[in-house]
């Protein structure tokens, strides 16, 4: 169909008529319009009505790490697509080889990169590696994956089977067997009723309980976000990951770190796990790998894990028999290569550490001003502001209140995130994930508008 060249109202009309938006109750569009973004530059986006917003969400789902309007990435993708757009992952591409080599330089101990096109798929590949490894090694029962409460690992049935967010899972079962949960590591709402400094890091030691309940001979891996992202922005205490690693080594359990959100500088290091003294066996990435300029995800492994899939070349089943169609898109490889160069040249990982610390300090100051802020958490350019209706009892504020605060920010021209139908009774955390290009000026604007929204939005 050839669409006539008409102005914004026509775009809104056809969007409302034909587009099925993510995470959206469309009944709302009977009296309001969807947000449709037309332009982006730096940290600013403009909708089809010509209204500008400061985007503190890096594209809504924490992806556009290097900011909008990067012509050099677009040019690199265009040049690559003209030269050679695609070849299946059974072969290779020039930018795919170059990016894999550059990527593992940032990840000591890791050496192999498997391409696909989304974070959910990258995690699925990790689970399939674990299961096939169990079969080929003779330890057929060692296929189970342990995941953490409040972590999110993707939208497919397999990824949801490993997701510790009840509302994200609700109505999508039955789920795949072979997945089991252990405790989250949120000190503010400790699942064991303890206080940090007077505890034994029971949240980490609970992994051993889960492994023993499932049977050590049946557990192949544990999958963890280095910092729980959409489940409320929860950074572990320093002792946490060393305990996790010791437990995994004790029971021959692979460590799979989901860096889909935290990877590529967001936390102030190249990868979130690098803050915590842990050596993974599998790392999954997406989002910031190409900053949203093209679809790409990676499942990165050690050479030891890779070698386990070529033990018996005479066995026709003894290799990783998997494929991802758009893992072969050379445009994604080219975008990721250029994105990595920008992160390096502009020292954006270092900026995320420095300016991210300023963001957290500014939010801590805001906490002293507003009793409705119960906790401020995060690291680098990922921050969570947990809202409470009673600071003494830590009674969570309602999801409706968090929605109204976010809507108030929107009216001021600020886009922020929040926990969204993820955790029953705990959808009360505002999420701030600005692009890694943010300076103190942008942080001040974000905090000032959030301050105003909190001051002017009454509790239920």
C-alpha positions in Angstrom: 0.0 0.0 0.0 1.3 3.4 -0.9 0.7 5.7 2.0 -0.1 9.4 1.2 2.5 12.0 2.4 0.5 13.3 5.3 1.4 14.9 8.6 1.5 13.6 12.2 -2.2 13.0 12.8 -2.1 10.4 10.0 0.9 8.6 11.5 -0.9 8.4 14.9 -4.0 7.2 13.2 -2.4 4.3 11.3 -0.3 3.4 14.4 -3.3 3.1 16.6 -5.1 1.1 13.8 -2.3 -1.3 13.0 0.6 -1.5 15.5 0.5 -3.8 18.5 2.7 -2.1 21.1 4.8 -3.9 23.7 3.7 -4.0 27.3 0.7 -1.8 26.6 -3.0 -2.0 27.4 -4.4 -0.7 24.2 -7.8 0.2 25.7 -6.0 3.4 26.9 -5.7 4.5 23.3 -9.4 5.2 23.1 -8.8 8.4 25.0 -5.0 9.0 24.5 -2.3 8.5 21.8 0.8 6.3 21.9 4.2 8.0 22.1 5.7 7.9 18.6 9.3 9.1 18.3 10.4 10.6 15.1 13.8 12.1 15.8 16.7 11.5 18.1 19.9 13.4 18.8 22.3 12.8 21.7 20.0 12.3 24.7 17.0 14.1 23.2 14.1 12.6 21.3 11.3 14.3 19.5 7.8 12.9 19.0 5.6 13.2 15.9 3.9 16.2 17.5 7.2 18.1 17.7 7.5 17.7 21.5 11.0 17.1 22.9 12.0 14.8 25.7 15.2 14.2 27.6 15.5 10.4 27.5 16.7 8.9 30.7 15.8 5.4 29.5 18.3 5.0 26.5 15.5 4.1 24.1 12.9 2.8 26.6 14.6 -0.5 27.3 18.1 0.6 28.2 19.8 0.0 24.8 21.1 3.2 23.2 24.3 3.5 25.2 26.1 5.9 22.9 23.1 8.2 22.3 21.0 9.0 19.2 22.1 10.3 15.8 25.5 8.5 15.4 26.0 9.0 11.7 29.3 7.0 11.8 27.4 3.9 12.9 24.7 4.4 10.3 27.4 4.9 7.7 29.3 1.7 8.8 26.1 -0.3 8.5 25.2 1.2 5.1 28.6 0.5 3.7 28.6 -3.1 5.0 25.1 -3.8 3.7 26.0 -2.5 0.3 29.2 -4.6 0.3 27.8 -7.8 1.8 24.6 -7.8 3.8 24.2 -11.3 5.1 25.6 -14.8 5.3 24.4 -17.5 7.6 26.3 -18.3 10.7 27.5 -21.5 9.2 30.0 -19.2 7.5 31.2 -15.8 8.7 31.5 -12.1 7.9 34.4 -9.8 8.0 32.9 -7.5 10.7 31.7 -10.5 12.6 35.2 -11.9 12.9 36.7 -8.5 13.8 34.0 -7.7 16.4 34.4 -11.1 18.1 38.2 -10.6 18.4 37.7 -7.0 19.8 35.0 -8.2 22.2 36.9 -10.9 23.9 39.8 -8.5 24.4 37.5 -6.9 26.9 36.6 -10.1 28.7 39.7 -12.0 30.1 39.0 -15.7 30.2 36.4 -15.7 27.5 37.3 -16.6 23.9 34.3 -17.6 21.7 31.4 -15.5 20.4 28.1 -17.1 19.1 25.9 -14.5 17.3 22.1 -14.3 17.4 19.7 -11.3 17.4 18.1 -10.8 20.8 18.9 -11.1 24.5 16.2 -13.8 24.9 17.9 -15.8 22.1 21.4 -15.3 23.5 20.2 -16.8 26.8 18.5 -19.7 25.1 21.7 -20.5 23.4 23.4 -20.7 26.8 20.8 -23.1 28.1 21.1 -25.3 25.0 24.8 -25.4 25.5 24.3 -26.6 29.0 21.8 -29.3 28.0 23.8 -30.6 25.1 27.0 -30.6 27.2 25.2 -32.8 29.7 24.2 -35.3 27.0 27.6 -35.4 25.2 29.6 -35.7 28.5 27.6 -38.7 29.6 26.2 -36.8 32.6 22.7 -36.8 31.0 20.9 -35.6 34.2 23.1 -32.5 34.6 20.8 -30.2 32.5 19.0 -28.1 35.0 19.4 -24.3 35.2 19.1 -22.4 38.5 17.9 -18.8 38.3 17.5 -16.0 40.8 14.3 -14.5 42.1 13.6 -11.0 40.6 16.0 -11.5 37.7 14.7 -11.3 34.1 16.2 -13.3 31.2 13.9 -12.8 28.3 10.5 -13.2 26.7 10.6 -16.7 25.0 9.0 -19.6 26.9 12.5 -20.9 27.7 13.7 -17.6 28.9 10.6 -17.0 31.0 11.1 -20.4 32.5 14.3 -19.0 34.0 12.8 -15.6 35.0 12.1 -14.7 38.7 9.3 -12.2 38.0 5.9 -13.7 38.7 3.9 -11.2 36.7 6.1 -11.5 33.6 5.5 -15.2 33.8 1.8 -15.2 34.7 -0.6 -16.6 32.0 2.3 -17.9 29.8 2.7 -21.4 31.4 3.2 -24.2 31.4 6.9 -23.6 31.4 9.8 -25.7 30.4 11.0 -28.2 33.0 14.5 -28.2 34.4 14.5 -24.7 35.9 14.6 -23.8 39.6 14.8 -20.6 41.6 16.8 -19.3 44.5 16.7 -16.1 46.6 17.2 -12.6 45.4 20.0 -10.4 46.9 18.0 -7.2 47.7 19.4 -5.9 51.1 16.6 -3.4 51.4 14.0 -6.2 51.3 16.2 -9.1 52.5 14.4 -12.4 51.8 15.8 -13.7 55.1 14.9 -10.7 57.2 18.5 -9.8 57.9 20.6 -6.6 57.8 23.8 -6.4 55.9 26.7 -6.4 58.3 24.8 -8.7 60.6 24.1 -11.5 58.2 26.1 -14.4 56.6 25.2 -13.5 53.0 22.4 -16.0 53.1 21.1 -14.8 49.8 24.2 -16.2 48.1 24.4 -19.3 50.1 20.8 -20.1 49.2 22.2 -21.2 45.8 23.6 -24.3 47.5 20.3 -25.0 49.0 18.7 -24.9 45.6 21.4 -27.2 44.1 21.1 -29.7 46.9 17.3 -29.8 46.6 17.4 -30.4 42.8 20.3 -32.8 43.2 23.9 -31.7 42.4 24.1 -34.3 39.6 21.2 -32.6 37.9 22.3 -29.0 37.9 24.3 -27.7 34.9 24.4 -23.9 35.4 23.2 -20.9 37.3 22.1 -17.8 35.4 22.3 -14.4 37.0 22.2 -10.8 36.0 25.3 -9.1 37.5 22.9 -6.4 38.7 19.2 -7.2 38.7 17.8 -4.7 36.3 14.1 -4.7 35.5 13.4 -6.5 38.8 14.2 -3.4 40.8 17.9 -2.4 40.1 19.6 -4.6 42.7 23.4 -4.6 43.0 24.9 -7.4 45.2 27.2 -6.8 48.1 30.9 -7.4 47.5 30.9 -10.8 49.2 28.1 -12.2 47.0 29.7 -13.3 43.8 32.7 -15.0 45.4 30.4 -17.1 47.4 28.3 -17.9 44.3 31.5 -18.9 42.4 32.8 -21.2 45.2 29.4 -23.0 45.3 29.4 -23.4 41.5 32.9 -24.8 41.4 32.1 -27.2 44.3 29.3 -28.8 42.4 30.6 -28.4 38.8 28.0 -25.9 37.9 28.6 -23.4 35.0 28.3 -19.7 35.7 26.1 -17.9 33.1 26.1 -14.1 33.5 23.3 -12.3 31.7 24.8 -9.0 30.6 22.0 -8.0 28.2 21.3 -4.8 30.2 24.6 -4.3 32.1 27.1 -5.0 29.3 29.0 -2.5 27.2 29.8 0.0 29.8 26.5 0.7 31.5 27.8 0.0 35.0 31.1 1.8 34.7 33.1 -1.3 33.6 32.9 -3.0 30.2 30.7 -5.7 31.8 28.9 -5.7 35.1 30.4 -9.0 36.4 33.8 -7.3 36.3 32.9 -5.4 39.5 32.4 -8.5 41.5 35.4 -10.9 41.3 33.7 -13.7 39.3 34.8 -15.6 36.3 31.9 -16.7 34.1 31.7 -19.7 31.8 29.0 -18.1 29.6 28.1 -14.5 29.1 25.0 -13.3 27.1 24.8 -9.8 25.7 22.5 -7.7 23.5 21.1 -4.2 23.9 24.2 -2.0 24.3 26.3 -4.2 21.9 25.2 -2.0 19.0 23.3 0.6 21.0 20.1 -0.2 19.2 21.4 0.8 15.7 21.1 -2.8 14.5 19.9 -6.1 16.0 22.7 -8.3 17.4 23.3 -10.4 20.5 26.2 -12.6 21.6 26.6 -15.7 23.7 30.3 -15.6 24.8 32.0 -18.7 26.3 35.3 -20.0 27.5 37.5 -22.0 25.3 37.0 -25.0 27.6 33.2 -24.9 27.0 33.7 -24.5 23.3 36.1 -27.4 23.2 33.6 -29.7 24.8 31.6 -29.6 21.6 34.4 -31.1 19.5 35.5 -33.9 21.7 34.5 -36.6 19.1 34.6 -35.3 15.5 33.5 -38.8 14.3 30.2 -38.4 16.2 27.7 -36.6 13.9 25.9 -35.3 17.0 29.0 -34.0 18.8 28.9 -30.3 17.9 26.6 -27.4 18.8 23.7 -28.1 16.4 22.1 -24.7 16.6 21.5 -21.7 14.2 20.2 -18.2 14.5 19.0 -16.8 11.1 19.7 -13.1 11.8 22.9 -13.9 13.8 24.3 -13.8 10.2 23.3 -10.1 9.6 26.6 -8.3 8.8 24.9 -5.0 9.5 24.7 -5.9 13.2 28.3 -6.9 13.3 29.4 -3.7 11.6 27.2 -1.6 14.0 28.7 -3.4 17.0 32.2 -2.8 15.8 31.7 0.9 15.4 29.7 1.2 18.6 32.7 -0.4 20.5 35.1 2.1 18.9 32.9 5.0 20.1 32.8 3.6 23.6 36.6 3.5 23.6 37.4 6.7 21.8 35.1 8.8 23.9 35.9 7.0 27.1 32.2 6.4 27.7 32.8 3.5 30.1 34.8 5.8 32.3 32.2 8.5 32.0 29.5 6.0 33.1 31.5 5.3 36.2 32.2 9.0 37.0 28.8 10.5 36.0 26.9 7.5 37.2 28.4 8.1 40.7 27.2 11.6 40.5 23.7 10.4 39.5 23.6 8.1 42.6 24.8 10.8 44.9 22.2 13.2 43.5 19.5 10.7 44.0 20.7 10.0 47.6 20.3 13.7 48.3 16.8 13.5 46.8 16.1 10.6 49.2 16.8 12.9 52.2 14.2 15.4 50.8 11.4 13.0 50.0 10.2 10.4 52.6 8.5 8.5 49.7 12.0 7.4 48.5 12.8 4.3 50.5 16.0 3.2 48.8 18.4 4.3 46.1 20.4 1.6 44.3 22.6 1.0 41.3 26.0 1.4 39.8 27.2 3.5 36.9 24.4 4.6 34.6 21.7 2.3 36.0 19.9 3.6 39.1 16.8 2.5 40.9 14.6 4.7 43.2 12.3 2.5 45.3 9.2 4.3 46.4 7.4 3.5 49.7 4.2 4.7 51.3 5.7 4.4 54.8 9.5 4.9 55.2 9.4 3.3 58.7 7.7 0.0 57.7 9.0 0.1 54.1 5.5 -0.5 52.8 5.8 -0.4 49.0 4.1 2.5 47.2 1.5 1.3 44.7 2.3 0.6 41.1 -0.3 3.3 40.3 1.7 5.9 42.2 4.9 5.0 40.4 3.0 5.3 37.1 1.7 8.8 38.1 5.2 9.9 39.0 6.5 8.7 35.6 3.6 10.4 33.8 4.4 13.7 35.6 8.0 13.4 34.4 6.7 12.7 30.9 4.6 15.9 31.0 7.8 17.9 31.9 9.6 16.4 29.0 11.5 13.6 30.8 11.3 9.9 30.0 12.0 7.5 32.9 11.4 3.8 33.4 9.9 1.8 36.2 9.2 -1.8 37.2 6.3 -2.7 35.0 3.9 -5.6 35.9 6.9 -7.7 37.0 6.6 -8.3 40.7 3.2 -8.6 42.6 3.2 -5.7 45.1 6.7 -4.5 44.2 6.2 -2.6 41.0 7.4 0.5 42.9 10.9 1.2 41.6 11.7 4.1 39.2 14.5 3.2 36.8 17.0 5.8 35.4 19.3 4.5 32.7 20.6 7.5 30.7 22.9 7.1 27.8 26.6 6.8 28.7 27.2 10.2 27.0 25.3 12.0 29.9 27.1 14.7 31.7 26.4 16.4 35.0 24.2 18.9 33.3 21.8 16.2 32.0 21.9 14.4 35.4 20.9 17.7 37.1 18.0 18.1 34.7 16.8 14.5 35.3 17.0 14.9 39.1 15.3 18.3 39.1 12.4 17.0 37.1 12.1 13.9 39.2 12.2 16.1 42.3 9.3 18.2 41.0 7.3 15.1 40.1 7.7 13.6 43.6 6.8 16.9 45.2 3.6 17.3 43.1 2.3 13.7 42.9 0.2 12.8 45.9 0.4 9.3 47.3 -2.7 7.1 47.1 
